[in-house]
Amino acid sequence: MPRCWIENFINSNLATLHTGDATLNFEQLLILSINNALQNSGVDVTAADTILILSSTKGNISLLETAEVNASTKEQIGLYSSAKKIAGFLSWPIRR
């Protein structure tokens, strides 16, 4: 049941953000949530002291159920890959 709620939330809000087909549902949900949180926060995401910490117990693990497991899938499952896509979409500099 939660999956339907998530899909409805993403579909009803995603058109305004234009994330493109390269983002997965997990990443789209994060982009929408982060964008919503930042809209009224006054946080400067380009400031040197602002970072994105992405923590999840599952991440894109659902790819193992729906995609062929290969090098690309393994890369997409990693949270670093999602964090990089999200940072790029939100125009955050990527720091290591």
C-alpha positions in Angstrom: 0.0 0.0 0.0 2.7 2.6 0.8 4.1 2.1 -2.7 0.8 3.5 -4.2 1.0 6.5 -2.0 4.6 7.1 -3.0 3.9 6.7 -6.7 0.9 9.1 -6.5 3.0 11.7 -4.6 5.8 11.4 -7.2 3.5 11.5 -10.2 1.5 14.5 -8.9 4.6 16.6 -8.0 7.4 15.5 -10.4 6.2 17.3 -13.5 7.0 20.6 -11.9 10.7 19.5 -11.3 11.6 17.9 -14.6 14.0 15.4 -13.2 14.1 13.4 -16.4 14.1 9.6 -16.9 17.5 9.0 -15.4 16.3 9.3 -11.9 14.7 6.3 -10.1 11.6 6.5 -7.8 13.8 6.5 -4.7 15.8 9.5 -6.1 12.7 11.3 -7.3 11.1 11.0 -3.8 14.2 12.4 -2.3 14.4 15.3 -4.8 10.8 16.2 -4.1 11.2 16.0 -0.3 14.5 17.9 -0.2 13.2 20.6 -2.6 10.1 21.0 -0.5 12.1 21.3 2.7 14.5 23.9 1.2 11.8 26.1 -0.3 11.2 28.0 2.9 14.4 27.2 4.8 16.7 29.9 3.7 19.5 27.4 3.5 22.2 28.3 0.8 23.0 24.9 -0.7 26.0 26.3 -2.4 27.6 27.4 0.8 30.9 25.6 1.8 29.4 24.5 5.1 26.3 22.9 3.6 26.4 19.2 2.8 23.9 16.5 1.9 24.1 13.4 4.0 22.1 10.6 2.5 21.3 7.7 4.8 19.0 4.9 4.0 18.6 1.3 5.1 17.2 0.3 1.7 18.1 2.9 -1.0 17.6 1.6 -4.5 17.5 -2.0 -3.4 14.3 -2.5 -5.3 16.4 -2.6 -8.4 17.4 -6.1 -7.5 13.8 -7.2 -7.9 13.2 -5.4 -11.2 16.5 -5.1 -13.1 19.2 -7.5 -14.4 22.1 -7.4 -11.9 25.1 -6.1 -13.8 27.7 -3.4 -13.2 25.2 -0.6 -14.0 22.7 -1.9 -11.5 25.3 -2.3 -8.8 26.3 1.3 -9.3 22.7 2.6 -9.2 22.0 0.7 -5.9 24.8 2.6 -4.1 23.7 5.6 -2.2 26.7 7.6 -3.5 25.1 7.3 -7.0 21.8 8.6 -5.7 23.4 11.4 -3.8 25.4 12.5 -6.8 22.3 12.6 -9.0 20.3 14.5 -6.3 23.1 17.0 -5.8 23.5 17.5 -9.5 19.7 18.1 -10.0 19.6 20.6 -7.1 22.8 22.3 -8.4 24.8 21.4 -5.3 28.5 21.3 -5.7 29.9 17.7 -5.2 32.6 17.6 -2.5 34.6 14.7 -1.3 
